Amino acid sequence: GGDTYSITNQIGANWSVIQVETVVANGFTAVQTVTCSGTVAANGTVNASCPYVVTLNGGFWYSGTSTLTASLVGNTLTYTLAGQDLVGDTCQWTQTGTDTRIGAVPPPIVLPIPTPYDFNGDGKGDLIWRNTNTGSTSIWLMNGIVRASVGFPGGVPLNWEIAGIGDVTGDGKADVIWRNSTNGTVAIWLMNGTTVTSTGFPGSAPTTWVIQAVGDVNGDGKADLIWRNSSDGNTAIWLMNRTAMASVAFPGGVPLNWQIAGIGDMTGDGKADVIWRNGSNGAVAVWVMNGTTVTGTGFPGSTSTDWEIGGVGDFNGVGKADFIWKNDTSDIVAIWLMNGTSIASSKVLGGIASAWKIEQVGDMNGDGKADVVLKNTSTGEVKVWLMNGVTLIGIGSPDTVSPSWDIQP
């Protein structure tokens, strides 16, 4: 005979079934309890552990563990559960059952990495500019390689600097984080497209503390602020709730020859991780983050120090951040496709003229894959590389600007 169970959890999730049976043998009544739990793997294999206990007339009889493994056959997952022998008095039974899944096993869930520079919430990265002479700001709303529209949110005194861009409200639209270089005050523009809807002041810090990165480290959909003390190497994280600092923590200190080179979700868990670079020997390290806690540190590799990380983004659309590099001596550009804290593969894209600087990495066309924005420091020309993994699939030049305008931050 057999029993039928339905395991409906998504791949990678936990499932469990509990069965209680009454068995009569040789005039004694035994109660058998079997609890099976496990996971469904991406290839359709069901893995489970089935501890079970048999109670005879209210007393403990025996217990054990049986391992269940089954493979996908069409849409049917089958398993067999075997009992144990009681020493001196054989008592053994076998259960069989089936799990029928409707349709094919679904693919693993990929959490898309949103571009942090999307000001109007259309899923496409935009560009924010600052005039280094006047303090004026400008936003280009982008559609791939084309500038769809431009807006001018306003001007700010030059002792205020744009320290980062990120969605601090969770509305899917990027906001602007400012820092006063004179007194250390932090201000945030809440944005709706190119319009500043309100301004908040979450706090201040001594000017030895510098905002190094902006990203969602606790997975609540709201960007947080990562700080570094330029004097002693300590780090701090402000967990943000809109324009308010919800809490602050200090993950630890790192020697000053290590610099924060970027931030991105390396593991695909929806939480930003911190990428470090050693300025002395070129080593790369990754802090895997869970909120303000460093859960692990990985060292994917190293390069010569004339290579610089130009940006961090998910180039192949698998939900895990990758690195783009530029060599300051040879002007060669390369990409590391990452799998957590390990290099899955790497590719040299080619060389570009030394006047071109990688300004931004983000999904410019809404296909779920990071693209590259470059600016010519001599001419002011802007270019967008549309990427598919390590392949350049399109290139465009949306406009040329005065050299006094810089892409922020």
PyMOL commands that set and color helices and strands:
alter all, ss='L'
color gray80, all
select strands_A, chain A and resi 3-4+14-25+28-40+46-56+59-70+72-73+76-82+94-100+127-131+137-143+146-151+160-166+175-180+185-192+195-204+209-215+224-229+234-241+244-253+258-264+273-278+283-290+293-302+307-313+322-327+332-339+342-351+356-362+371-376+381-388+391-400+405-407
alter strands_A, ss='S'
color yellow, strands_A
deselect
rebuild
show_as cartoon
